[in-house]
Amino acid sequence: MKAWIWPRTSDGKPGRQGRRDFRKSRSEFFEKFATPGGPVKVIIDGINSFARRIPTWVVYSAYLIPAVWLFYQGVYGGLGPDPVKALEHELGKTALQLLIIGLCITPLRRFTGLNLIRFRRAIGLLAFTYVVLHLLVWAFLDVQSLSRVAQDIIKRPYITIGIAAFVLLLPLAATSNNWSVRKLGPAWRKLHKLTYLAVILGGIHYIWLVKGIQIEPLVYMAVILGLLSLRLVKTPKRGPAARPNR
């Protein structure tokens, strides 16, 4: 703020240094918006600053409350003529959506500077929670027989793939804590790359689950493959500006 307050001379008029400081601060302000990506960078910096103030419990609440609401609707007839199937479908789709959101975090940081990394663990654990709820509804409310559950896992390929994705997520959920990060060291990152395979299997499970060719599961899979392919793109490193050839 001092750069905008001009020092006064003895006759009460703005001093020369004050005018120079004002012009400098004004040019720096407009320079941010004149350079390529300037306005975007200002907006992203603002979002990052706001995101740092959001506690992770807000993210947990934002996604756990809908699960409670879905169960409430299922009990009181708000999910149509087949509430069990509707509940099972919605829980599974939300789990896949959360896994995709988790995949978005690294590309957003690399290519735009938007840093939501502090929410990645919460999103991963929420995705696992929805997968567990999806399986419980399928096993105990839909199939209602452990022997039939075992038979379906063996005989129905889309269920086999879904269970495989769930098994891959088990060690990831178990090690989503600070103690595991310290204990496993570099192996922790390698272990959590299983997320990529799990989300691909989840996308295949969704495609195979629906009857006939439907657009929505294909869009989900296209987004998954697109986000994974972005990890193969190398971002250019900023170095000293090259001198022009003379």
Backbone as a ProteinNet text record, in pm:
[ID]
protein_1_A
[PRIMARY]
MKAWIWPRTSDGKPGRQGRRDFRKSRSEFFEKFATPGGPVKVIIDGINSFARRIPTWVVYSAYLIPAVWLFYQGVYGGLGPDPVKALEHELGKTALQLLIIGLCITPLRRFTGLNLIRFRRAIGLLAFTYVVLHLLVWAFLDVQSLSRVAQDIIKRPYITIGIAAFVLLLPLAATSNNWSVRKLGPAWRKLHKLTYLAVILGGIHYIWLVKGIQIEPLVYMAVILGLLSLRLVKTPKRGPAARPNR
[TERTIARY]
81.9	0	85.6	207.8	291.3	325.3	334.4	370.9	261.5	139.8	28.3	10.6	81.7	72.6	194	172	283.2	337.8	468.7	528.3	511.3	488.3	462.5	588.5	600.5	709.8	666.8	753	723.3	602	573.7	457	329.1	336.6	216.3	187.9	272.4	249	319.2	269.8	334.9	480.4	568	710.1	742.2	860.9	902	916	974.3	991.8	856.8	760	627.4	562	579.8	521.5	587.2	719.9	790.5	744.4	726.6	680.2	540.8	456.4	319.3	319.7	397.5	403	458.7	558.8	619.1	519.7	449.8	354.7	238.4	196.1	87.2	127.1	250.6	297.2	313.1	359.7	373.2	237.6	137.9	3.6	-52.2	-42.5	-97.3	-10.7	117.2	206.1	161.5	106.5	57.8	-52.2	-134	-245.6	-206.9	-99	-56.3	22.5	94.9	174.4	84.5	128.5	48.9	25.6	-99.4	-133.7	-142.1	-123.6	-126.8	-257.7	-371.9	-500	-530.9	-498.6	-524.3	-443.4	-317.2	-230.4	-284.3	-334.8	-391.5	-511.4	-597.2	-715.8	-675.3	-578.7	-534.9	-469.9	-389.7	-329.2	-436.6	-543.5	-653.7	-723.9	-744.7	-807.7	-718.7	-586.7	-493.6	-494.7	-498.5	-501.4	-629.9	-741.2	-868.6	-870.3	-814.6	-814.7	-733	-626.5	-543.6	-619.2	-725.1	-802.5	-914.9	-939.9	-1050.1	-1000.9	-1057.2	-1016.5	-1066.4	-993.7	-1029.7	-1163.3	-1206.9	-1334.5	-1450	-1431.1	-1534.9	-1552.8	-1441.4	-1447.1	-1515.1	-1476.9	-1541.2	-1692.3	-1730.8	-1873.6	-1948.4	-1884.7	-1951.2	-1985.7	-1910	-1936.7	-2001.2	-1991.3	-2056.3	-2204.7	-2238.4	-2379.4	-2465.3	-2420.3	-2500.1	-2524.5	-2426.1	-2445.3	-2559.6	-2563.9	-2673	-2806.6	-2805.3	-2927.2	-2976.3	-2883.5	-2920.7	-2988.8	-2932.3	-2993.5	-3132.2	-3143.7	-3274.1	-3377.4	-3337.2	-3428.1	-3467.1	-3368.6	-3397.1	-3499.3	-3489.4	-3582.4	-3722.6	-3731.7	-3862.7	-3913.9	-3862.7	-3920.8	-3880.3	-3768.2	-3725.8	-3635.4	-3607.4	-3516.2	-3585.9	-3718.1	-3789.8	-3837.3	-3882.5	-3941.9	-3842	-3713.8	-3610	-3502.3	-3528.9	-3436.7	-3300.3	-3294.7	-3167.2	-3073.5	-3124.9	-3043	-2999.8	-3093	-3062.3	-2954.6	-2967.8	-2869.5	-2733.3	-2734.1	-2610.5	-2540.5	-2618.6	-2562.8	-2505.4	-2581.1	-2536.3	-2409.4	-2402.8	-2283.3	-2160.8	-2178.3	-2066.8	-2021.5	-2117.9	-2082.2	-2012	-2056.4	-1989.6	-1846.8	-1826.5	-1690.8	-1599.8	-1650.4	-1570.4	-1543.8	-1641.8	-1623.6	-1513.9	-1513.4	-1411.6	-1272.4	-1262.6	-1133.1	-1084.2	-1175.8	-1139.2	-1097.6	-1168.6	-1129.8	-989.1	-959	-823.5	-719.1	-752.3	-658.8	-637.2	-734.5	-724	-623.3	-595.2	-520.5	-378.9	-306.4	-168.1	-161.2	-240.6	-235.7	-273.3	-369.1	-406.3	-289.1	-215.6	-100.4	11.6	37.2	148	123.9	0.8	-25.1	-92.6	-153.5	-220.1	-169.3	-101.1	-56.7	-161.6	-278.7	-384.4	-347.3	-327.4	-274.5	-383.2	-437.1	-538.1	-484.7	-352.2	-288.7	-326.6	-358.5	-389.8	-523.2	-604.4	-733.5	-728	-612.6	-606.6	-631.3	-576.2	-597.6	-745.1	-808.5	-950.6	-1033.6	-1002.2	-1077.4	-1056.8	-933.6	-905.6	-979.8	-979.9	-1050	-1201.4	-1251.3	-1394.6	-1431.1	-1345.1	-1369.5	-1374.6	-1281.1	-1279.5	-1405.1	-1449.3	-1570.7	-1691.7	-1702.9	-1815.3	-1807.4	-1685.9	-1670.3	-1718.8	-1680.1	-1723.5	-1875.8	-1936.1	-2082.8	-2149.3	-2091.5	-2142.2	-2141.9	-2032.3	-2022	-2117.6	-2132.2	-2221.7	-2366.8	-2406.1	-2543.5	-2564.9	-2466.9	-2478.6	-2486.4	-2398.4	-2390.3	-2506.7	-2546.7	-2644.2	-2786.5	-2802.6	-2937.7	-2982.8	-2888.2	-2923.1	-2915.9	-2796	-2778	-2834.1	-2803	-2855.2	-2814.3	-2700.9	-2653.8	-2504.1	-2427.2	-2281.7	-2238.2	-2312.7	-2277.2	-2298.8	-2406.7	-2431.8	-2331.6	-2288.5	-2185	-2059.1	-2017.3	-1897.9	-1915.9	-2034	-2061.5	-2057.9	-2116.5	-2117.6	-1976.9	-1892.9	-1755.4	-1681.5	-1710	-1642.5	-1703	-1836	-1904	-1924.3	-1935.4	-1965.3	-1839.4	-1785.7	-1657.1	-1658.9	-1772.5	-1774.6	-1767.6	-1821.9	-1810.5	-1668.2	-1609.1	-1469.7	-1377.4	-1398.5	-1315.8	-1340.7	-1467.4	-1498.6	-1434.4	-1437.8	-1374.6	-1223.4	-1164.4	-1019.5	-982.1	-1064.3	-1038.8	-1047	-1145	-1159.7	-1037.4	-988.2	-870.6	-748	-734.9	-622.7	-631.7	-753.4	-771.6	-747.8	-755.5	-739.4	-606	-489.8	-363.5	-346.7	-411.9	-401.5	-474.9	-593.6	-668.3	-597.3	-539.3	-470.5	-345.6	-284.1	-158.7	-178.1	-302.9	-329.8	-323.2	-205.3	-181.8	-34	-4.4	132.3	232.2	188.5	278.7	325.6	234	270.8	363.9	340.7	427.5	570.6	585.8	720.6	780.7	700.7	751	792.5	712.7	740	840.5	851.3	947.6	912.1	1012.8	987.7	892	884.3	794.7	647.8	619.2	480.1	426.1	506.2	462.7	439.8	531.3	516.5	389.1	363	243	116.9	113.5	-7.6	-28.1	65.1	41	-57	-89.1	-195.2	-329.5	-340.3	-462.9	-495.2	-390.9	-412.7	-481.8	-431.7	-491.4	-632	-649.4	-780.4	-886.4	-852.5	-952.6	-981.9	-883	-908.8	-1004.5	-979.3	-1068.9	-1209	-1215.2	-1346.3	-1421.2	-1348.8	-1411.6	-1460.1	-1379.1	-1420	-1541.7	-1541	-1654.5	-1783.5	-1776.2	-1894.2	-1942.4	-1848.1	-1885	-1952.1	-1894.1	-1943.5	-2074.5	-2095.4	-2214.4	-2342.3	-2336.4	-2457.8	-2492.4	-2618.3	-2664.1	-2650.5	-2584.4	-2565.6	-2460.4	-2448.8	-2351.1	-2417.1	-2364.9	-2415.2	-2301.7	-2337.7	-2236.5	-2167.2	-2243.5	-2186.9	-2066.6	-2074.9	-1957	-1837	-1862.9	-1753.7	-1687.4	-1768.4	-1712.5	-1624.3	-1670.1	-1590.5	-1455.1	-1457.5	-1333.6	-1241.9	-1300.5	-1220.4	-1151.6	-1223.6	-1164.7	-1051.4	-1073.4	-970.6	-844	-859	-741.9	-674.6	-755.3	-697.6	-615	-667.5	-594.4	-467.2	-472.8	-352.6	-249.1	-293.7	-198.6	-127.8	-192.8	-128.9	-6	-2.7	113.4	236.4	215.9	327.7	385.1	311.4	356.7	457.6	572.6	677	656.8	648.8	634.8	772.2	784.7	915.6	966.1	1095.3	1156.9	1199.8	1173.4	1211.7	1361.3	1425.3	1567.8	1599.9	1728.5	1764.7	1730	1687	1646.8	1765.5	1742.7	1851.3	1886.8	2014.8	2058.2	2027.5	1979.2	1949.7	2076	2066.2	2180.6	2209.4	2334.7	2371.9	2429.5
-119.6	0	125.2	118.4	237.7	293.8	203.5	249.7	337.7	326.7	404.2	537.3	558.8	683.4	768.7	875.3	959.2	1044.2	1041.1	1132.7	1277.4	1367	1507.7	1591.8	1693.5	1789.5	1897	1995	2099.4	2182.6	2192.8	2272.1	2188.9	2061.9	1978.9	1902	1912.1	1839.2	1704.2	1608.5	1477.3	1485.6	1413.6	1414.8	1333.6	1355.9	1285.7	1135.9	1097.9	956.4	886.9	957.6	900.6	871.4	963.1	940.9	822	810.5	696.6	564.7	561.2	438.8	400.9	500.6	473.4	413.9	473.7	423.7	282.2	251.8	118.7	13.9	44.2	-52.1	-73.1	33.7	21.9	-65.2	-46.5	-126	-273.2	-298.9	-438.3	-505.9	-429.8	-485.9	-526.1	-436.9	-466	-563.4	-576	-670.4	-813.8	-841.3	-975.9	-1018.6	-921.6	-953.6	-943.3	-873.3	-857.5	-977.7	-1046.7	-1161.7	-1281.6	-1375.3	-1494.8	-1575.8	-1611.1	-1689.2	-1606.5	-1474.2	-1389.6	-1394.7	-1366.1	-1370.1	-1507.6	-1612.3	-1749.4	-1778.1	-1734	-1759.4	-1690.1	-1568.4	-1496.2	-1571.8	-1622.8	-1697.5	-1826.7	-1900.5	-2027.3	-2003.8	-1898.7	-1866.2	-1838.2	-1773	-1746	-1873.7	-1965.4	-2093.7	-2173.2	-2175.6	-2247.9	-2190.5	-2059.3	-1995	-2030.3	-2033.5	-2069.5	-2216.1	-2304.6	-2448.8	-2481.3	-2404.6	-2430	-2404.6	-2326.1	-2294.5	-2395.2	-2484.7	-2580.2	-2703.6	-2736.6	-2860.5	-2983.2	-3093.8	-3214.9	-3273.8	-3243.7	-3299.2	-3247	-3130.7	-3077.3	-3168.8	-3219.9	-3310.9	-3441.8	-3495.5	-3618.5	-3598.7	-3487.5	-3461.7	-3445.1	-3375	-3347.3	-3474.6	-3582.8	-3706.8	-3815.9	-3806	-3907.4	-3876.9	-3749.4	-3712.1	-3765.2	-3755.6	-3814.5	-3964.6	-4037.6	-4181.9	-4205.7	-4127.7	-4140.4	-4107.1	-4004	-3962.1	-4071	-4138.6	-4247.6	-4361.5	-4398.7	-4504.5	-4461.7	-4335.2	-4283	-4291.7	-4252.1	-4260	-4404.8	-4495.7	-4636.2	-4693.2	-4653.9	-4705.5	-4649.5	-4521.4	-4456	-4441.1	-4525.4	-4532.7	-4423	-4359	-4250.6	-4293.8	-4423.8	-4472.2	-4558.8	-4544.1	-4613.6	-4751.7	-4829.3	-4961.1	-5065.1	-5047.8	-5142.6	-5065.1	-5029.5	-4942.8	-5006.7	-5138.2	-5204.5	-5188.2	-5215.2	-5200.2	-5055.5	-4963.3	-4821.1	-4777	-4821	-4787.8	-4847.7	-4972.5	-5041	-4967.5	-4925.8	-4856.7	-4720.6	-4644.2	-4509.3	-4513.2	-4607.4	-4619.1	-4655.5	-4750.5	-4790.2	-4678.3	-4604.9	-4495.3	-4382.7	-4353.6	-4250	-4291.5	-4420.3	-4470.1	-4448	-4478.1	-4459.3	-4311.3	-4227.5	-4082.6	-4030.2	-4079.7	-4036.7	-4082.8	-4203.6	-4250.5	-4163.4	-4121.3	-4033.7	-3896.2	-3845.3	-3716	-3724.9	-3837.4	-3857.5	-3856.6	-3912.8	-3911.7	-3771.1	-3683.3	-3546.3	-3460.8	-3493.7	-3402.9	-3378	-3484.6	-3466.6	-3389.6	-3423.4	-3343	-3196.9	-3171.2	-3032.2	-2953.9	-3018.8	-2950.6	-2931.2	-3032.8	-3026.7	-2927.1	-2924.3	-2847.3	-2712.3	-2694.6	-2567.2	-2498.1	-2573.2	-2515.3	-2522.5	-2579.6	-2593.3	-2706.1	-2673.2	-2768.4	-2812.3	-2932.2	-2991.8	-3119.8	-3130.8	-3255	-3292.1	-3193.4	-3222	-3296.6	-3295.8	-3364.7	-3503.5	-3543.4	-3669.2	-3789.7	-3788.8	-3901.4	-3914.3	-3801.5	-3804.4	-3857.9	-3816.3	-3861.3	-4011	-4058.6	-4201.1	-4285.6	-4241.3	-4316.5	-4312.3	-4200.6	-4192.9	-4287.8	-4295.2	-4388.3	-4531.4	-4566.2	-4702	-4727.1	-4626.7	-4640.6	-4669.8	-4597.5	-4620.2	-4756.5	-4803.4	-4937.8	-5042.8	-5026.4	-5120.5	-5119.2	-5000.1	-4991.1	-5055.3	-5032.9	-5093.1	-5246	-5302.6	-5448	-5501.8	-5430.9	-5475.4	-5478.1	-5373.6	-5370	-5484.8	-5508.4	-5618.4	-5754.5	-5777.2	-5909.2	-5936.8	-5836.8	-5863.8	-5820.2	-5722.5	-5678.1	-5727.1	-5747.2	-5792.2	-5945	-6000.5	-6145.9	-6219.3	-6172.1	-6225.9	-6370.7	-6411.7	-6548.3	-6552.6	-6592	-6593.6	-6698.4	-6809.1	-6911.6	-6859.3	-6784.6	-6724.6	-6615	-6543.1	-6440.6	-6504.8	-6615.7	-6685.4	-6737	-6791.2	-6840.5	-6728.1	-6611.9	-6499.1	-6446.8	-6444.8	-6397.8	-6486.3	-6614.8	-6710.2	-6710.3	-6705.5	-6727.2	-6599.4	-6484.1	-6360	-6273.7	-6257.5	-6186.6	-6043	-5971.7	-5831.3	-5821.8	-5922	-5924.1	-5962	-6054.6	-6093.3	-5971.8	-5892.3	-5772.4	-5670.4	-5654.9	-5561.4	-5602.4	-5730.9	-5780	-5762.4	-5783.3	-5763.1	-5617.9	-5524.3	-5382.2	-5355.1	-5415.1	-5397.8	-5451.5	-5568.4	-5629.1	-5538.5	-5476.5	-5384.9	-5261.2	-5220	-5100.7	-5127.6	-5253.8	-5286.2	-5238.2	-5272.8	-5225.2	-5074.2	-5014	-4868	-4798.6	-4847.5	-4789.6	-4814	-4933.4	-4967.7	-4884	-4836.3	-4759.6	-4610.4	-4565.8	-4422.8	-4350	-4349.1	-4280.8	-4242.1	-4147.1	-4094.3	-4199.7	-4290	-4394.1	-4482.6	-4521.8	-4607.7	-4535.7	-4407.9	-4330	-4331.3	-4310.1	-4309.7	-4450	-4550.4	-4687.3	-4745.3	-4721.8	-4781.8	-4702.3	-4573.4	-4492	-4485.3	-4499	-4491.8	-4599.5	-4713.1	-4821.2	-4779.8	-4677.4	-4634	-4580.4	-4501.2	-4446.3	-4557.5	-4655.1	-4767	-4845.5	-4868.1	-4942.1	-4869.5	-4738.9	-4662.9	-4639.8	-4684.7	-4684.4	-4793.9	-4883.3	-4980.9	-4912.5	-4786.1	-4710.5	-4708.7	-4696.4	-4687.6	-4813.5	-4928.7	-5054.7	-5071	-5030.5	-5044.6	-4961.8	-4839.8	-4754.2	-4802.3	-4859.2	-4918.6	-5036.9	-5122	-5235.8	-5188.7	-5079.2	-5023.2	-4975.3	-4912.3	-4867.8	-4984.5	-5091.3	-5211.2	-5276.2	-5282	-5337.5	-5262.9	-5130.4	-5048.9	-5074.2	-5080.9	-5105.6	-5241.4	-5341.7	-5479	-5498.8	-5417.2	-5432.3	-5394	-5282.8	-5232.7	-5320.8	-5321.3	-5403.7	-5325.6	-5384.5	-5318.4	-5208.8	-5136.3	-5027	-4898	-4843.9	-4718.1	-4616.4	-4490.7	-4384.9	-4354.3	-4348	-4302.5	-4385.4	-4519.6	-4597	-4577.1	-4559	-4535.8	-4400.4	-4301.8	-4169.6	-4178.9	-4252	-4272.4	-4334.3	-4438.7	-4505.9	-4414.8	-4335.5	-4241.9	-4139.3	-4090.1	-3994.1	-4059.6	-4184	-4256.8	-4272.5	-4318.4	-4339.8	-4206.8	-4102.7	-3971.1	-3919.1	-3932.9	-3885.8	-3966.7	-4096.9	-4179.1	-4145.8	-4114.9	-4080.7	-3948.8	-3859.3	-3731.7	-3752.6	-3863.2	-3892.8	-3928.1	-3959.9	-3991.3	-3866.4	-3755.3	-3630.1	-3563.5	-3528.6	-3463	-3312.1	-3250.9	-3106	-3042.1	-2937.8	-2874.1	-2807.3	-2825	-2762.1	-2619.9	-2531.5	-2393.3	-2376	-2322.1	-2296.3	-2154.2	-2114.9	-1980	-1956.8	-1839.2	-1805.2	-1819.3	-1880	-1898.8	-1768.6	-1748.2	-1626	-1636.5	-1529.2	-1535.2	-1548.5	-1623	-1639.1	-1508.2	-1477	-1353.9	-1386.3
0	0	0	49.9	59.8	-77.1	-178.1	-311.6	-371.1	-320.3	-373.8	-299.8	-191.9	-115.2	-148.8	-218.3	-264.3	-150.7	-126	-28.6	-74.8	18.3	-13.6	4	-79	-64.8	33	52.8	151.2	111.4	-21.5	-63.4	-70.5	-25.8	-20.8	-146.5	-250.9	-375.4	-372.9	-451.9	-455	-497.9	-428.3	-461.2	-585.3	-642.6	-763.7	-738.3	-622.5	-589.6	-573.5	-515.4	-498.8	-631.9	-729.6	-861.6	-931.3	-912.7	-973.7	-912.6	-779.6	-713.9	-759.3	-777.8	-822.5	-963.1	-1053.2	-1190.3	-1194.9	-1109.7	-1107.1	-1058.5	-948.9	-894.9	-990.9	-1058.1	-1154.4	-1272.5	-1321.9	-1436.3	-1397.5	-1272.5	-1227.7	-1218.5	-1175.3	-1162.7	-1298.6	-1396.1	-1528.5	-1605.6	-1567.9	-1636	-1612.4	-1494.2	-1463.1	-1560.4	-1600	-1689.3	-1836.1	-1865.3	-2004.3	-2053.5	-1963.4	-2003.6	-2029.6	-2118.7	-2145.6	-2018.8	-1995.5	-1877	-1750.9	-1762.4	-1643.8	-1568.3	-1634.5	-1563	-1506.5	-1584.8	-1538.5	-1413.1	-1413.2	-1297.5	-1173	-1190	-1075.6	-1019.2	-1109.1	-1065.4	-995.2	-1054.5	-994.7	-859.9	-848.3	-718.8	-614	-657.8	-565.3	-521.3	-616.4	-582.7	-487.9	-516.3	-428.4	-287.7	-279.7	-147.7	-72.2	-144.5	-81.7	-40	-126.9	-98.9	25.5	48.8	168.2	297.5	290.5	411.4	436.6	340.7	355.6	430	543.6	614.2	539.5	554.2	478.4	522.5	646.6	691.5	606.2	544.8	456.5	335.4	282	167.3	206.8	324.2	371.6	387.3	448.2	471.4	339.4	244.3	117.1	41.7	64.1	-7.9	78.2	209.6	293	313.5	316.4	332.3	216.6	90	-19.1	-3.7	53.1	73.7	172.3	279.1	377.1	311	226.7	157.7	61.4	-6.3	-97	-21.5	94.8	175.9	224.9	261.4	306.7	194.3	73.6	-39.9	-71.6	-59.2	-85	11.5	137.5	239.4	218.5	180.5	171.8	28.3	-61.9	-196.4	-292.1	-267.5	-356.2	-469.3	-481.8	-585.4	-690.1	-701.9	-806.6	-766.8	-865.5	-835.9	-787.6	-820.9	-776.3	-699.8	-575.5	-500.5	-475.7	-461.6	-434.7	-553.7	-674.6	-795	-814.7	-790.9	-807.5	-708.2	-582.9	-480.2	-514.4	-554.4	-593.4	-708.1	-807.9	-924.2	-886.2	-808.3	-771.7	-686.4	-594.5	-509.9	-593.5	-686.6	-771.9	-863.1	-920.1	-1009.9	-935.9	-814.4	-734.3	-700.2	-671.1	-643.5	-763.8	-883.8	-1005	-1029.1	-1003.9	-1019.3	-926.4	-803	-706.7	-749.4	-802.2	-852.2	-967.4	-1053.1	-1164.9	-1113.3	-1014.4	-954.8	-897.2	-832	-779.8	-889.8	-1006.4	-1119.4	-1174.4	-1156.4	-1209.7	-1133.6	-1009.3	-922.2	-972.7	-1010.3	-1056.8	-1188	-1292.1	-1415.3	-1394.2	-1306.6	-1279.1	-1220.5	-1130.2	-1070.3	-1171.8	-1255.4	-1351.3	-1463.3	-1514.7	-1635.6	-1610.2	-1493.6	-1466.8	-1340.8	-1252.9	-1126.1	-1017.1	-1047.7	-946.2	-850.7	-725.4	-628.1	-529.6	-554.8	-466	-403.6	-394.5	-351.2	-208.1	-125.8	14.3	29.4	-77.1	-71.1	-134.2	-189.3	-263.4	-173.3	-53.1	38.3	74.7	104.8	140.2	24.4	-96.5	-214	-235.2	-215.9	-230.7	-128.6	-3.7	101.3	81.2	31	1	-112.2	-213.6	-323.8	-272.2	-184.8	-127.2	-45.1	30.5	111.5	23.9	-87.1	-177.7	-244.8	-275.2	-331.9	-231.9	-105	-0.6	12.9	14.5	24.3	-97.2	-214.2	-337.9	-327.5	-277.5	-262.8	-156.8	-46.4	60.7	13.8	-58.2	-110.3	-208.4	-295.3	-392.4	-321.7	-223.5	-160.7	-66.5	14.6	121.2	88.3	-1.7	-35.9	-171.9	-262.2	-396.5	-407.5	-390	-403.8	-281.9	-162.2	-35.7	-9.2	-64.2	-40	-66.9	35.9	19.5	-83.1	-92	-190.7	-332.3	-352.7	-484.3	-516	-412.6	-431.8	-488.3	-426.5	-473.4	-616.2	-645.8	-780.5	-884.2	-848.7	-942.3	-969.1	-866.2	-884.9	-984.7	-980	-1068.3	-1208.9	-1216.7	-1344.7	-1425.7	-1358.9	-1430.8	-1440.7	-1561.9	-1577.4	-1527	-1546.5	-1502	-1350.2	-1280	-1133.9	-1092.7	-1165.1	-1137.1	-1147.9	-1252.6	-1272.3	-1161.5	-1122.5	-1014	-882.6	-852.5	-730.1	-736.4	-854.5	-871.2	-842.1	-890.5	-862.4	-712.2	-645.7	-501.1	-426.7	-467	-401.9	-418.6	-534.7	-556.8	-467.8	-437.5	-354.1	-205.9	-164.2	-21.9	36.3	-25.1	32.6	22.2	-75.7	-89.5	24.6	57	168.5	301.2	315.9	441.4	463.4	356.6	369.7	345.6	344.3	326.1	459.5	517.7	644.2	653.2	739.4	749.1	796	884.3	934.2	819.6	732	618.9	522.2	502.3	412.7	464.7	597.1	656.7	655.6	686.6	699.5	564.5	461.6	330.7	248.8	274.8	199.9	51.8	-35.8	-180.9	-231.3	-159	-201.6	-192.9	-111.2	-95.9	-228.2	-298.1	-427.3	-529.3	-530.4	-624.7	-594.8	-466.3	-428.5	-474.5	-457.9	-488.2	-637.4	-719.5	-863.4	-903.7	-810.6	-835.4	-860.4	-818.3	-844.3	-993.2	-1076.8	-1221.1	-1273.8	-1230.7	-1275.3	-1217.6	-1092.1	-1026.9	-1098.2	-1136.5	-1201.4	-1343.2	-1412.1	-1543.8	-1530.6	-1432.1	-1408.7	-1370.7	-1295.1	-1260.1	-1383.1	-1476.2	-1600.2	-1684.5	-1693.5	-1767.9	-1702.9	-1570.7	-1495.6	-1530.1	-1539	-1570	-1713.3	-1807.4	-1947.8	-1963.6	-1898.7	-1911.2	-1836.4	-1733.2	-1648.6	-1722.2	-1796.5	-1861.7	-1981.5	-2016.3	-2127.9	-2258.3	-2356.2	-2484	-2476.7	-2585.6	-2593.6	-2545	-2436.6	-2382	-2376.3	-2395.4	-2408.7	-2276.5	-2168.1	-2040	-1994.1	-1990.5	-1949.1	-2042	-2171.9	-2267	-2242.8	-2206.8	-2174	-2050.5	-1949.9	-1828.6	-1863.3	-1946.6	-1982.5	-2064.5	-2153.5	-2233.1	-2142.7	-2042.6	-1947.5	-1868.6	-1824.4	-1748.5	-1831.7	-1955.2	-2041.3	-2075.9	-2094.2	-2122.3	-2005.6	-1884	-1765.6	-1743.1	-1768.2	-1752.4	-1858.7	-1980.9	-2087.5	-2059.1	-1985.6	-1950.6	-1862.9	-1792.2	-1708.5	-1791.1	-1917.6	-2006.1	-2072.3	-2062.4	-2123.5	-2031.2	-2087.8	-2009.2	-2016.3	-1898.7	-1894.9	-1911.3	-1994.3	-2015.4	-1889.2	-1863.9	-1747	-1782.4	-1689.3	-1711.5	-1687.8	-1784.8	-1772.9	-1810.9	-1811.2	-1850.9	-1997.1	-2026.8	-2163.5	-2257.1	-2372.1	-2469.1	-2535.9	-2561.8	-2628.1	-2776.4	-2837.3	-2978.6	-3061	-3172.9	-3262.3	-3335.1	-3344.2	-3413.7	-3549.8
[MASK]
++++++++++++++++++++++++++++++++++++++++++++++++++++++++++++++++++++++++++++++++++++++++++++++++++++++++++++++++++++++++++++++++++++++++++++++++++++++++++++++++++++++++++++++++++++++++++++++++++++++++++++++++++++++++++++++++++++++++++++++++++++++

